Amino acid sequence: MSNLTELGQLLHEEHFRILVAVCGLENRVGGAYECQPLDAANAEDRHQLEELVAALDEVIGHHAFEETVIFPLIRQCGKRELTNALAIEHLAIEPMAMRLRVVADAMLQSGTGAERWSEFRAAASALIAEVLQHLQKEELNIVQHLDEFLDPQMDHQLALDHLADRANSRQPAFAL
């Protein structure tokens, strides 16, 4: 991905961190760990849940940046249909992320019983499928083509602004 613009590289890195987090979540709710609920009384599990909550919050922030800053500029280049489709996917992903966040918060506050673990796994599985598909679309249709949508100066300024916003929000690395 060496031909990405500055902003494209930042978004690609964010997408990669989201992908790593989603794959970590997928590994934790399936396979060998499927029957081993996260336990907030266990320091490592508590840490994973806390990082998950923070990562889900940051996914929402990532979407907001795309929708308020990037998508309007891309629409001006005649790609309204593409940005509308991606925004609709955000509208599908965000309630799933919030549902998983609520369940993770409940696990942190009240522990994990069989029913809550089942709910957590179902919420995580639904989110994982949507996010994986969505990231691929954004990478192929937006990130790799930012040089067609933005001039170098605009791209540079947006990259600087986005870095400053991330620093101000102390954005985590989406790790689980």
GIQUI-V454253 format. One record per backbone hydrogen bond with DSSP energy under -0.5 kcal/mol. NH is the residue of the N-H (numbers start at 1). CO is the residue of the C=O. Records with the same first field share a line. If there is no record, write none. Layout:
NH = CO + CO
This chain:
4 = 1
9 = 5
10 = 6
11 = 7
12 = 8
13 = 9
14 = 10
15 = 11
16 = 12
17 = 13
18 = 14
19 = 15
20 = 16
21 = 17
22 = 18
23 = 19
24 = 20
25 = 21
26 = 22
27 = 23
28 = 24
29 = 25
30 = 26
33 = 27 + 30
34 = 31
36 = 33
37 = 35
40 = 38
42 = 39
43 = 41
46 = 42
47 = 43
48 = 44
49 = 45
50 = 46
51 = 47
52 = 48
53 = 49
54 = 50
55 = 51
56 = 52
57 = 53
58 = 54
59 = 55
60 = 56
61 = 57
62 = 58
63 = 59
64 = 60
65 = 61
66 = 62
67 = 63
68 = 64
69 = 65
70 = 65
71 = 66
73 = 69
74 = 70
75 = 71
76 = 72
77 = 74
78 = 75
79 = 74
83 = 79
84 = 80
85 = 81
86 = 82
87 = 83
88 = 84
89 = 85
90 = 86
91 = 87
92 = 88
93 = 89
94 = 90
95 = 91
96 = 92
97 = 93
98 = 94
99 = 95
100 = 96
101 = 97
102 = 98
103 = 99
104 = 100
105 = 101
106 = 102
107 = 103
108 = 104
109 = 105
110 = 106
111 = 107
113 = 111
117 = 113
118 = 114
119 = 115
120 = 116
121 = 117
122 = 118
123 = 119
124 = 120
125 = 121
126 = 122
127 = 123
128 = 124
129 = 125
130 = 126
131 = 127
132 = 128
133 = 129
134 = 130
135 = 131
136 = 132
137 = 133
138 = 134
139 = 135
140 = 136
141 = 137
142 = 138
143 = 138
144 = 139
145 = 142
146 = 143
148 = 145
149 = 145 + 146
150 = 146
155 = 151
156 = 152
157 = 153
158 = 154
159 = 155
160 = 156
161 = 157
162 = 158
163 = 159
164 = 160
165 = 161
166 = 162
167 = 163
168 = 164
169 = 165
170 = 166
171 = 166
